[in-house]
Amino acid sequence: MHWPFRQPRRGARVAGREALPAELADLALLDLTRIFERLASSPAGLDETEATSRLASFGPNTVAREEHQTLAVQIARRLLNPLNVLLLTLATVSAFMRQQQAAAIILAMVVLSLALSTVQERRSARAARKLRALVHTTATVLRPSARAPGGEPLEIPIERLFRVTSCACRPAT
């Protein structure tokens, strides 16, 4: 069965992103009953077995994060900064003109700049990771149960939510 909101597995390339809005537009034209039919869901939500099955099929709903860059990649990216390229060119010209002192000062400026910016970026990335670890985002979903066949609100971690889950969207309190 094709799911209109299929989320690619982590690390997978996303192809056909432009197709998603067309599918959403198609769903927007349908009445609520047909939307639930097309998504194989109901106003009461999915039972736990079906939710677990779909979670296994589509993977967790994780927020995209910036990829961690190695130290070598960070330094190379900074070296290719136009200002650093200009300074390194100037240091090379100074060295060819036998101005070793000027070349050494310029190289020292570039090295200090690279070192400071790399250390600060790594510290800020570490602090951001620690902050993300403190935040636990949850969603309230409907799950039919024996005592509430029409759907019982259940708070779950957002990683267990997938795109075709019926959920109540309310501002956080």
PyRosetta script that sets phi, psi and omega in degrees:
from pyrosetta import init, pose_from_sequence

init()
pose = pose_from_sequence("MHWPFRQPRRGARVAGREALPAELADLALLDLTRIFERLASSPAGLDETEATSRLASFGPNTVAREEHQTLAVQIARRLLNPLNVLLLTLATVSAFMRQQQAAAIILAMVVLSLALSTVQERRSARAARKLRALVHTTATVLRPSARAPGGEPLEIPIERLFRVTSCACRPAT")
pose.set_psi(1, 136.6)
pose.set_omega(1, 180.0)
pose.set_phi(2, -90.0)
pose.set_psi(2, 128.7)
pose.set_omega(2, 178.0)
pose.set_phi(3, -102.2)
pose.set_psi(3, 130.3)
pose.set_omega(3, -177.3)
pose.set_phi(4, -67.8)
pose.set_psi(4, -19.9)
pose.set_omega(4, -176.8)
pose.set_phi(5, -114.0)
pose.set_psi(5, 30.0)
pose.set_omega(5, -176.8)
pose.set_phi(6, -57.9)
pose.set_psi(6, 126.4)
pose.set_omega(6, 179.9)
pose.set_phi(7, -99.0)
pose.set_psi(7, 129.6)
pose.set_omega(7, -179.5)
pose.set_phi(8, -67.1)
pose.set_psi(8, 153.6)
pose.set_omega(8, 175.7)
pose.set_phi(9, -63.9)
pose.set_psi(9, 155.4)
pose.set_omega(9, -179.3)
pose.set_phi(10, -58.4)
pose.set_psi(10, 132.8)
pose.set_omega(10, 179.1)
pose.set_phi(11, 89.1)
pose.set_psi(11, -10.3)
pose.set_omega(11, -178.5)
pose.set_phi(12, -79.8)
pose.set_psi(12, 148.7)
pose.set_omega(12, 175.8)
pose.set_phi(13, -75.9)
pose.set_psi(13, 142.4)
pose.set_omega(13, -179.1)
pose.set_phi(14, -98.0)
pose.set_psi(14, 119.3)
pose.set_omega(14, 178.4)
pose.set_phi(15, -114.1)
pose.set_psi(15, 144.3)
pose.set_omega(15, 175.7)
pose.set_phi(16, 71.7)
pose.set_psi(16, 33.4)
pose.set_omega(16, 179.3)
pose.set_phi(17, -58.0)
pose.set_psi(17, -31.7)
pose.set_omega(17, -177.4)
pose.set_phi(18, -67.8)
pose.set_psi(18, -14.6)
pose.set_omega(18, 179.6)
pose.set_phi(19, -75.9)
pose.set_psi(19, -26.1)
pose.set_omega(19, -176.5)
pose.set_phi(20, -60.2)
pose.set_psi(20, -48.2)
pose.set_omega(20, 179.9)
pose.set_phi(21, -60.2)
pose.set_psi(21, -33.1)
pose.set_omega(21, 178.6)
pose.set_phi(22, -65.2)
pose.set_psi(22, -40.7)
pose.set_omega(22, 178.2)
pose.set_phi(23, -66.4)
pose.set_psi(23, -39.2)
pose.set_omega(23, 176.7)
pose.set_phi(24, -64.4)
pose.set_psi(24, -39.7)
pose.set_omega(24, 178.4)
pose.set_phi(25, -63.3)
pose.set_psi(25, -40.0)
pose.set_omega(25, 177.2)
pose.set_phi(26, -61.9)
pose.set_psi(26, -44.0)
pose.set_omega(26, 179.1)
pose.set_phi(27, -64.4)
pose.set_psi(27, -36.1)
pose.set_omega(27, -178.2)
pose.set_phi(28, -64.8)
pose.set_psi(28, -24.6)
pose.set_omega(28, -179.7)
pose.set_phi(29, -83.1)
pose.set_psi(29, -13.2)
pose.set_omega(29, -177.2)
pose.set_phi(30, -87.3)
pose.set_psi(30, 155.2)
pose.set_omega(30, 173.0)
pose.set_phi(31, -77.4)
pose.set_psi(31, 165.6)
pose.set_omega(31, -172.9)
pose.set_phi(32, -58.1)
pose.set_psi(32, -39.6)
pose.set_omega(32, 180.0)
pose.set_phi(33, -61.5)
pose.set_psi(33, -44.5)
pose.set_omega(33, 179.9)
pose.set_phi(34, -68.5)
pose.set_psi(34, -33.9)
pose.set_omega(34, 177.3)
pose.set_phi(35, -61.8)
pose.set_psi(35, -46.9)
pose.set_omega(35, 179.2)
pose.set_phi(36, -62.7)
pose.set_psi(36, -38.5)
pose.set_omega(36, 177.3)
pose.set_phi(37, -62.8)
pose.set_psi(37, -47.1)
pose.set_omega(37, -177.7)
pose.set_phi(38, -64.2)
pose.set_psi(38, -34.5)
pose.set_omega(38, 179.5)
pose.set_phi(39, -91.1)
pose.set_psi(39, 2.2)
pose.set_omega(39, -178.4)
pose.set_phi(40, 52.3)
pose.set_psi(40, 51.3)
pose.set_omega(40, -179.7)
pose.set_phi(41, -135.5)
pose.set_psi(41, -169.6)
pose.set_omega(41, 177.9)
pose.set_phi(42, -153.5)
pose.set_psi(42, 166.0)
pose.set_omega(42, 177.1)
pose.set_phi(43, -60.9)
pose.set_psi(43, -23.4)
pose.set_omega(43, 179.0)
pose.set_phi(44, -81.6)
pose.set_psi(44, -6.7)
pose.set_omega(44, -179.1)
pose.set_phi(45, 91.5)
pose.set_psi(45, -166.6)
pose.set_omega(45, -179.3)
pose.set_phi(46, -104.8)
pose.set_psi(46, 146.0)
pose.set_omega(46, 174.1)
pose.set_phi(47, -72.1)
pose.set_psi(47, 164.4)
pose.set_omega(47, -173.6)
pose.set_phi(48, -59.4)
pose.set_psi(48, -37.3)
pose.set_omega(48, -179.2)
pose.set_phi(49, -64.1)
pose.set_psi(49, -47.4)
pose.set_omega(49, 180.0)
pose.set_phi(50, -66.5)
pose.set_psi(50, -39.5)
pose.set_omega(50, 178.7)
pose.set_phi(51, -62.4)
pose.set_psi(51, -42.2)
pose.set_omega(51, 178.6)
pose.set_phi(52, -65.0)
pose.set_psi(52, -40.5)
pose.set_omega(52, 179.2)
pose.set_phi(53, -63.4)
pose.set_psi(53, -45.6)
pose.set_omega(53, 179.9)
pose.set_phi(54, -68.1)
pose.set_psi(54, -36.0)
pose.set_omega(54, 177.0)
pose.set_phi(55, -62.1)
pose.set_psi(55, -40.0)
pose.set_omega(55, 177.5)
pose.set_phi(56, -66.9)
pose.set_psi(56, -36.5)
pose.set_omega(56, -179.6)
pose.set_phi(57, -71.5)
pose.set_psi(57, -43.8)
pose.set_omega(57, -172.3)
pose.set_phi(58, -99.7)
pose.set_psi(58, -13.0)
pose.set_omega(58, -179.4)
pose.set_phi(59, 83.6)
pose.set_psi(59, 170.0)
pose.set_omega(59, -177.2)
pose.set_phi(60, -71.0)
pose.set_psi(60, 156.0)
pose.set_omega(60, 178.8)
pose.set_phi(61, -91.0)
pose.set_psi(61, 86.1)
pose.set_omega(61, -177.2)
pose.set_phi(62, -103.2)
pose.set_psi(62, 147.3)
pose.set_omega(62, 178.3)
pose.set_phi(63, -76.8)
pose.set_psi(63, 135.1)
pose.set_omega(63, 179.0)
pose.set_phi(64, -62.6)
pose.set_psi(64, 135.6)
pose.set_omega(64, 179.7)
pose.set_phi(65, -122.6)
pose.set_psi(65, 154.3)
pose.set_omega(65, 176.7)
pose.set_phi(66, -68.3)
pose.set_psi(66, 136.4)
pose.set_omega(66, -179.9)
pose.set_phi(67, -69.3)
pose.set_psi(67, 142.0)
pose.set_omega(67, 178.1)
pose.set_phi(68, -74.8)
pose.set_psi(68, 127.3)
pose.set_omega(68, 179.1)
pose.set_phi(69, -98.6)
pose.set_psi(69, 143.6)
pose.set_omega(69, 177.4)
pose.set_phi(70, -70.7)
pose.set_psi(70, 162.9)
pose.set_omega(70, 179.4)
pose.set_phi(71, -59.2)
pose.set_psi(71, -42.1)
pose.set_omega(71, -179.6)
pose.set_phi(72, -62.2)
pose.set_psi(72, -40.7)
pose.set_omega(72, 179.6)
pose.set_phi(73, -66.9)
pose.set_psi(73, -41.4)
pose.set_omega(73, 178.9)
pose.set_phi(74, -61.7)
pose.set_psi(74, -44.5)
pose.set_omega(74, -179.4)
pose.set_phi(75, -66.7)
pose.set_psi(75, -42.6)
pose.set_omega(75, 179.1)
pose.set_phi(76, -61.6)
pose.set_psi(76, -41.5)
pose.set_omega(76, 178.8)
pose.set_phi(77, -62.0)
pose.set_psi(77, -40.2)
pose.set_omega(77, 179.4)
pose.set_phi(78, -70.9)
pose.set_psi(78, -36.8)
pose.set_omega(78, 178.9)
pose.set_phi(79, -63.1)
pose.set_psi(79, -30.3)
pose.set_omega(79, -179.2)
pose.set_phi(80, -84.4)
pose.set_psi(80, 2.2)
pose.set_omega(80, 174.4)
pose.set_phi(81, -60.9)
pose.set_psi(81, 134.7)
pose.set_omega(81, -176.6)
pose.set_phi(82, -54.5)
pose.set_psi(82, -37.1)
pose.set_omega(82, 179.2)
pose.set_phi(83, -65.7)
pose.set_psi(83, -43.5)
pose.set_omega(83, 178.8)
pose.set_phi(84, -66.5)
pose.set_psi(84, -38.3)
pose.set_omega(84, 176.5)
pose.set_phi(85, -61.4)
pose.set_psi(85, -43.5)
pose.set_omega(85, 178.5)
pose.set_phi(86, -62.2)
pose.set_psi(86, -46.0)
pose.set_omega(86, 179.9)
pose.set_phi(87, -64.5)
pose.set_psi(87, -41.0)
pose.set_omega(87, 178.4)
pose.set_phi(88, -66.1)
pose.set_psi(88, -36.8)
pose.set_omega(88, 175.5)
pose.set_phi(89, -64.4)
pose.set_psi(89, -43.5)
pose.set_omega(89, 178.6)
pose.set_phi(90, -63.1)
pose.set_psi(90, -39.5)
pose.set_omega(90, 177.6)
pose.set_phi(91, -65.0)
pose.set_psi(91, -39.5)
pose.set_omega(91, 178.6)
pose.set_phi(92, -65.0)
pose.set_psi(92, -44.9)
pose.set_omega(92, 178.2)
pose.set_phi(93, -62.7)
pose.set_psi(93, -41.6)
pose.set_omega(93, 178.9)
pose.set_phi(94, -62.4)
pose.set_psi(94, -40.3)
pose.set_omega(94, 179.7)
pose.set_phi(95, -65.9)
pose.set_psi(95, -40.9)
pose.set_omega(95, 178.4)
pose.set_phi(96, -66.4)
pose.set_psi(96, -28.6)
pose.set_omega(96, 179.4)
pose.set_phi(97, -89.3)
pose.set_psi(97, 12.3)
pose.set_omega(97, 177.3)
pose.set_phi(98, 63.1)
pose.set_psi(98, 35.1)
pose.set_omega(98, 174.7)
pose.set_phi(99, -107.3)
pose.set_psi(99, 66.0)
pose.set_omega(99, -174.6)
pose.set_phi(100, -59.7)
pose.set_psi(100, -37.2)
pose.set_omega(100, -178.7)
pose.set_phi(101, -64.3)
pose.set_psi(101, -44.7)
pose.set_omega(101, 178.4)
pose.set_phi(102, -63.9)
pose.set_psi(102, -42.4)
pose.set_omega(102, 179.6)
pose.set_phi(103, -63.0)
pose.set_psi(103, -42.2)
pose.set_omega(103, 179.9)
pose.set_phi(104, -64.6)
pose.set_psi(104, -41.2)
pose.set_omega(104, 179.1)
pose.set_phi(105, -64.2)
pose.set_psi(105, -43.3)
pose.set_omega(105, -179.8)
pose.set_phi(106, -65.0)
pose.set_psi(106, -44.8)
pose.set_omega(106, 177.9)
pose.set_phi(107, -61.3)
pose.set_psi(107, -39.6)
pose.set_omega(107, 177.8)
pose.set_phi(108, -62.5)
pose.set_psi(108, -39.7)
pose.set_omega(108, 177.8)
pose.set_phi(109, -62.0)
pose.set_psi(109, -43.3)
pose.set_omega(109, -179.1)
pose.set_phi(110, -66.2)
pose.set_psi(110, -44.5)
pose.set_omega(110, -179.1)
pose.set_phi(111, -63.4)
pose.set_psi(111, -44.9)
pose.set_omega(111, 178.2)
pose.set_phi(112, -62.4)
pose.set_psi(112, -42.0)
pose.set_omega(112, 178.7)
pose.set_phi(113, -60.9)
pose.set_psi(113, -46.6)
pose.set_omega(113, 179.2)
pose.set_phi(114, -61.6)
pose.set_psi(114, -45.4)
pose.set_omega(114, -177.5)
pose.set_phi(115, -63.5)
pose.set_psi(115, -48.5)
pose.set_omega(115, -178.1)
pose.set_phi(116, -63.4)
pose.set_psi(116, -46.6)
pose.set_omega(116, -177.6)
pose.set_phi(117, -67.4)
pose.set_psi(117, -36.5)
pose.set_omega(117, 178.6)
pose.set_phi(118, -66.5)
pose.set_psi(118, -46.5)
pose.set_omega(118, 179.6)
pose.set_phi(119, -61.4)
pose.set_psi(119, -44.6)
pose.set_omega(119, -179.1)
pose.set_phi(120, -66.0)
pose.set_psi(120, -40.0)
pose.set_omega(120, 179.8)
pose.set_phi(121, -66.1)
pose.set_psi(121, -41.2)
pose.set_omega(121, 179.5)
pose.set_phi(122, -66.1)
pose.set_psi(122, -39.1)
pose.set_omega(122, 177.0)
pose.set_phi(123, -64.2)
pose.set_psi(123, -44.5)
pose.set_omega(123, -179.0)
pose.set_phi(124, -67.2)
pose.set_psi(124, -35.7)
pose.set_omega(124, 177.5)
pose.set_phi(125, -65.5)
pose.set_psi(125, -40.8)
pose.set_omega(125, 178.1)
pose.set_phi(126, -63.4)
pose.set_psi(126, -43.3)
pose.set_omega(126, 179.1)
pose.set_phi(127, -64.0)
pose.set_psi(127, -40.0)
pose.set_omega(127, 178.9)
pose.set_phi(128, -64.3)
pose.set_psi(128, -40.4)
pose.set_omega(128, 177.2)
pose.set_phi(129, -61.8)
pose.set_psi(129, -41.7)
pose.set_omega(129, 179.2)
pose.set_phi(130, -64.2)
pose.set_psi(130, -40.7)
pose.set_omega(130, 177.8)
pose.set_phi(131, -64.7)
pose.set_psi(131, -42.5)
pose.set_omega(131, 178.4)
pose.set_phi(132, -61.8)
pose.set_psi(132, -33.8)
pose.set_omega(132, 179.3)
pose.set_phi(133, -67.3)
pose.set_psi(133, -25.5)
pose.set_omega(133, -179.7)
pose.set_phi(134, -80.5)
pose.set_psi(134, -22.8)
pose.set_omega(134, -175.6)
pose.set_phi(135, -92.8)
pose.set_psi(135, 124.8)
pose.set_omega(135, 178.0)
pose.set_phi(136, -119.4)
pose.set_psi(136, 104.8)
pose.set_omega(136, -178.1)
pose.set_phi(137, -86.5)
pose.set_psi(137, 133.5)
pose.set_omega(137, 179.6)
pose.set_phi(138, -126.9)
pose.set_psi(138, 165.0)
pose.set_omega(138, 176.4)
pose.set_phi(139, -136.4)
pose.set_psi(139, 149.6)
pose.set_omega(139, 175.9)
pose.set_phi(140, -98.3)
pose.set_psi(140, 120.1)
pose.set_omega(140, -179.4)
pose.set_phi(141, -117.9)
pose.set_psi(141, 164.7)
pose.set_omega(141, 176.8)
pose.set_phi(142, -101.5)
pose.set_psi(142, 129.3)
pose.set_omega(142, 176.8)
pose.set_phi(143, -131.8)
pose.set_psi(143, 120.3)
pose.set_omega(143, 176.9)
pose.set_phi(144, -64.7)
pose.set_psi(144, 142.8)
pose.set_omega(144, 177.6)
pose.set_phi(145, -140.3)
pose.set_psi(145, 174.1)
pose.set_omega(145, -179.4)
pose.set_phi(146, -60.8)
pose.set_psi(146, -38.8)
pose.set_omega(146, -177.8)
pose.set_phi(147, -87.5)
pose.set_psi(147, -14.6)
pose.set_omega(147, 178.0)
pose.set_phi(148, -139.2)
pose.set_psi(148, 77.0)
pose.set_omega(148, -178.1)
pose.set_phi(149, -62.9)
pose.set_psi(149, -22.0)
pose.set_omega(149, 178.9)
pose.set_phi(150, -80.3)
pose.set_psi(150, -1.5)
pose.set_omega(150, 179.3)
pose.set_phi(151, 111.3)
pose.set_psi(151, 127.2)
pose.set_omega(151, 179.9)
pose.set_phi(152, -111.8)
pose.set_psi(152, 129.6)
pose.set_omega(152, 178.3)
pose.set_phi(153, -64.2)
pose.set_psi(153, 133.9)
pose.set_omega(153, -178.5)
pose.set_phi(154, -138.6)
pose.set_psi(154, 127.6)
pose.set_omega(154, 179.4)
pose.set_phi(155, -89.2)
pose.set_psi(155, 124.2)
pose.set_omega(155, -178.6)
pose.set_phi(156, -130.0)
pose.set_psi(156, 156.5)
pose.set_omega(156, 174.3)
pose.set_phi(157, -62.5)
pose.set_psi(157, 144.9)
pose.set_omega(157, -176.0)
pose.set_phi(158, -62.3)
pose.set_psi(158, -23.1)
pose.set_omega(158, 177.7)
pose.set_phi(159, -64.8)
pose.set_psi(159, -24.8)
pose.set_omega(159, 179.1)
pose.set_phi(160, -89.1)
pose.set_psi(160, 0.9)
pose.set_omega(160, 178.8)
pose.set_phi(161, -92.8)
pose.set_psi(161, 138.7)
pose.set_omega(161, 174.8)
pose.set_phi(162, -125.1)
pose.set_psi(162, 169.0)
pose.set_omega(162, -166.1)
pose.set_phi(163, -65.4)
pose.set_psi(163, -18.8)
pose.set_omega(163, -179.4)
pose.set_phi(164, -104.6)
pose.set_psi(164, 19.4)
pose.set_omega(164, 177.0)
pose.set_phi(165, -82.2)
pose.set_psi(165, 135.6)
pose.set_omega(165, 173.2)
pose.set_phi(166, -78.5)
pose.set_psi(166, 126.7)
pose.set_omega(166, 178.9)
pose.set_phi(167, -141.0)
pose.set_psi(167, 156.1)
pose.set_omega(167, 176.7)
pose.set_phi(168, -91.5)
pose.set_psi(168, 119.9)
pose.set_omega(168, -178.8)
pose.set_phi(169, -98.5)
pose.set_psi(169, 114.3)
pose.set_omega(169, 178.3)
pose.set_phi(170, -136.1)
pose.set_psi(170, 154.7)
pose.set_omega(170, 175.9)
pose.set_phi(171, -64.4)
pose.set_psi(171, 149.0)
pose.set_omega(171, 178.6)
pose.set_phi(172, -65.9)
pose.set_psi(172, 146.9)
pose.set_omega(172, 178.5)
pose.set_phi(173, -112.1)
pose.dump_pdb("model.pdb")
